[in-house]
Amino acid sequence: KWFYRYLPGVGSGVEIEFVDPTGSGEYRIARNPDEKDALLTIPGAGLTLAEEMGLANKADRVANMGGTGMVGYLREQDSPFSRLQLLADLSRPPQIKFNDLASAVNTPVIEDNPLNFDVRVDFFRQSDERVITAFTIQTDNQNLVFKDSGGLQEAQLNIFGKITHVSGRRAGVFEDPVITRATTEELTEAKGRKSAYQKAVALAPGRYRVDIIVRDIASGATGVRHQGFEVPKYDPAKLSTSTLVLAVKLEGLGDQPAVGMFTIGNAKVIPNVSGTFHRGSPVGVYMQIYNAGIDQTTLRPAVDVEYALMKDGKELGKQLEDWRGNSESGQRLTLSKLIDSRGLTPGDYNVEVRVRDHVSGQSLVQSAKFTVLP
């Protein structure tokens, strides 16, 4: 049983009970308190003392009859109509807060004051039928309007996104206000940086379209993006990988809970949507490998992973992954590497991650491009 002090669109003091009536491990919201009585419909099993003495029977439980034969008292929130109303409220789609953005996302209007932003879509396997789809939105702070708020300079964006299946069925909606803050002294430096936002949604394999609209509250500048994408189907018997992500920030969570924005597994990964890095800044490489073979003698992944840095079709260097100390299973292996860019000259580069499974003999290569600026 879960207690929520407040749920938007539902109310305050909400109690939700989950039961497993089938015994299969699939928990559902209980419609009535009798669902958790596993022995209710089994004759002669799970009897109370009064039922063993013949003073009551199991039907009295359903009728909510007390020991005196009178209908027992219920809290108002436990009455059948209140429970049905709670179930209807929980099943209702979340109420949209940014109605102006929701109505404008499909309107083919040319903005007089456009706001530029980049969108990236990454995929990470959750199960055979579900894939975590991460939408990352990145804007240049120099395009935002900062205003003083309590001594701090703030720029606020309202973000609205709608995910639609190729059949036209709506698969999800996300909306959030995003605030970027800086002190007066840091404002000039902050405007030279970028701001990023990410929303992760579990989707079934298939073709989708995402419509995203971003609006600067202070200036009213608005940007709209329409992007199609295909959620991959991961074969449980085939070697596969997630999206190869180039990150501006890549660090382990340690003992911190794996929750919050930009959290993937046990790491915090902030993608670099534009793919540009300043010389001296580390280039983070993150990827997950699925269904890798395990060497039964060493109980370690029987997989070779090689990182190769390319420029103009020529290999500049490569490095092998060291699996020592890795405690992950072959169902999912995590690759996390930082490339030192201090020795790289400005220009375009390509990083390749080459994977070879010695158990199945399968191999694959994932690559990503990035640019080093002075």
N, C-alpha and C positions, 0 to 999 in steps of 0.2 A: 504494500500500500504506500502510495506517494502522496505527500501533502504539499500543495503549492500555496504560498501566501497570496500570489496574484498571478493570473494567466490572462494576457490580453485577449479580449473578445469573449472570455469565459466568465471571469469574475474573481472574487476574493475567497480565501479559505476553501480551496478546491481539493477534494480528496479523490484520488483515482486508484482503483484496485485492479491489479493484473492477476489473472489466474491462468492455469494450464489445464483446461478441462479434458483434453485428449491424452495428457501424459506424454506428449511428444516433444516437449520443450518449447512449444510455440505459445507464448503468453499473449492473452487478449484482454481488452478492457472488460471488466465484469459488468454485466447488465443488472444482476441481482446478487444478493449475498449468498444465495444457495449454490452458486456455481463452484465455489471453493470446497463444498462438501463432497469429497470424492466418493464417499460410501452412501450417499443419500439414496441412490436407486438400486443398491444391492441389498436384497432381503436378508435380514438377520445380522448384518454387519454394521459395526460402528454405532451400536445402540447406546443411548444414555441410560442412567440408572432408572429413571422414570419409565422409559420404554421397556427395559428389561422386566420391570415389575408390573407391566400392563397398564400403567396409569396414563400413558401417552403413546402415540405412534408417530412415525416419521412424517406423516402428512401434516402434523401440527407444526412442523418446522416451516413448511412452505406457507402455511396459513398464518404463521407468526403468532400461534397460540401460546400463551404462557401456561404456567403450572396450574392456574386457577380456571383454565378454559376460556379466558377472556383474551381478546385480541390485544397483543402487546403494543406499547407505545413506541413510536418511531420519531426520529428527528425529521424535520421538514425536508432536509436535503437527502434523506434516505427513502422518501416516499417514491412510489413507482413513477409518477409524473416528473418529479425533480430529476430522477436518474435518467429518464428518457431525454429530458431537456439538456442535461449535462452531456450525454452521448452525442446529441445533435450538435451542440456547441463545439465539442472536440472534433467532430467530423467535418465541420464547416471550414472552407479554405480561409487562411488568415486574411484579415481585412487590410486592404491596400492603403498605405498612409499617403503616398505621393500620387494622388489621383491625377494631378496635372501632368506628371511624367508618364503615367500609365496611358493616358489618352493621347499623348504626343508621340509615343514611341513608334506608332504605326502611321503617323501623319507625314506624308511626303512634303514637308515644308522646308524651304531653304532658310537657314538661320542668318539674320543680319550680324549676329555676334557669336560666331561658332567657337566651340571649345574643342581643341584637339586632344585626343587620348588614344592609347594603344590597348589592344585586347589580346590576351593569350589564353589558349585552352589546353590543359594538360590532363592526362588520364592515368589513373592508378587503380589497379585491380583490388576490389573489395571481396568479391566472391565470384562463383561461376556465372551468376546472373546479374551482378551489380558492379558498376565501375564508378569510382570516385572521380568526378569531373570537376576540375578546379578552374574557375574563371578568374584571371588576374587582370586588373585594370590599372594602367599607369599613366600619370599626367606629369607634365613639367610644371614645377612650382612657379616658374616665371610667367605662366599664363593665368595664374590665380590671383585674385584680389584679396590682400590681407587687410584686416581691420583690427583696431585696438579693442581688446576685451579684457578688462581687469589688469592692464599692464602687459598683457601678452598679445602678440600679433597672431590672428587666427584667420584661416581660410577654410570655408565649409563647402562641401560638395554633397548634393543629394544624388544617389545612384539608384537606378531602377533597372532591373533586368527581367526579361520574360523568355522562358525556354519552351519551344514548341516542337513537337514531334513532326516528322514529315507528313503524317496523316492529318495534321492540323490540330491534334489534341495537345492541350497545354500540359507540359511536363513539370513545370515549376516556375516560381516567381521569387525574386530576392530584391530587397530594397534596404538601404542603410544610409544614414548620414555619416559622412567622413570629415573629420576635422584635422587640419595640419596646424601645429602651433610652433611658434618661435619667439624668442625674446627680441627686443628692439635691436640689440647688438648682433644677434645671429641672423637677422632678417635678410641681409644681403647674401650671406652664405647659403641660407635656406632656399632662397629663390633660384640658386644654381643647382639644387638637387631635384629629385623626383619624388612623388608620392604614389604609393601603391595600395591597392585594395584587392582582397581575394574572397571569393565565395566558393565553397565546395558543396557539390550536390551529387547524390547517388543516383545514377541513371542506368537503365537497362541498355544493352547494346542496340544500336540502330542509328538512324540519321536524324539530326535535329537542327534547329536554327535558334540562335540566341539574338534577341534584340535588346540593346543596352542604350540607355540615355543617361547622361551625366550633366548636371547643372550646377554652376557656381552661384551660390546664394547671393553673394555681394554684387556681382556684376550682371547676373542673369545670363551669362554666356552658357550655351547649351551645345552638346555634341551628341550625335546618334550614330550607332554602329549596328549593322546587321551582318551576322557571320554564321555560315553553315558549318557543321562539323559532324563527324561520324564517331560514335562511341564504339571502340573495338570489342570484338567478341574474343575472349581469351580461352583458348583450348587447353583444358587441364592436362593433356598429354603432350603438349608441345612447348618447347622452350620459347619464352616471350619476354618482353620488357615493357616497362612503362614509358612514358615520354621522357626523353633526355632533356633535363632542365639545366640551363645556365643561370646561376644565381648570383646576386650581389651580396647576399648574406646566407651563410651555410654553417649551422652550428647544432651540436647535439643538445637535447633537452636535459640530460642527466636525470635528476630525481624530480624534475618538474612534471606536472601532469601534461599529457599529450592532448591539450585542448587549445582552442584559439585560432586566430587567423594565421595562415602560412605554416601550419603544423601538418607535417606529413610523416606518419609513423612516429619515430622517436627523434625527429629532427625538425628544426625550424628552417624552412627554405623560402627565401624571398626571390622569386624569378626576376631576371632582367628582361623585361618585355622587349625593349628596344634592341638588345644585344650589343650595346656599346659599353666599353669599359675604358676608364682612364688608365694610362700607363702607371703601374705601381699598385693598382687595385687588384686583389686576388679574384680570379675567375672561378666561381664555384661550379662543380659538376655533380649533379645528383640524378640517380636512376635506380629503379628497382628491377630485379631479375626474378622471373617466375618459373617454377617447375624445373629447377636445376637438379642435376643428379648428385647423389651423395656417395662418396667413397666409403664402402662398408668397413674397410680396414682402419681408416683414420677418422671416420665419422665427420669428415669435413667436406665441403662442396668440391666435387670433382669438376671444377669449372675454371678455365683460364680467362682472365679479363685483362685486356691491354688498352691503355690510354695512349692515343697517338695524336700529336699536334701537327697540323698540316698548314702549309702556306703555298699558294700558287701550285697546288698539286704535288708539292714535295714534302716529305716527312722530315720535320725538324727534330723530333725526339719522341720517345715512347717510354712508358712505365707500366710494370705489371702490378696487379692488385695483390696485396698480401692478405690472405684469409686467416692468418693466425689471430686468435682471440675473438673470432667471429662466432657468436652464439646463435645465429639465425638458422632456420631450417631451409631445406631446398625449396619449399613452397614460395618463399620470398627472401631474396638476398638484396641488401641495400648497398649501393655504391655511393660514396661521398668523397670527393677529391677537390682540393684547391690547387689551381694552376697559378704559379708566380708569373706575373706579367711585367716585372721590372726589367727583364732582359729582352722583352719583345719590342720590336720597332713598330711604330704606328702603321696600321694597315688591316687587311681582312685576313682572318684565320678560320680554320675549321678543326674541330676536335672530334675524333672518332673513338667510340668505345666498342672494341671487338670482343665478342663473347663466344667461347667454344666449350661445349659440354662433352666431356670425355666418356660419359656413361652412354648417352644416346647418340653421340656423334653429330649432334646438331650445332650449328653456329649461326651467328647473326651479327650485324654491324649497325650501330646507331650513330648519327652524326648531328652536329649543330654548328652553325656559323656565328662568329662574333667579330667585332671590330675593336681595335685598340686605338684610342685617341691619345694625343700628346698630354 
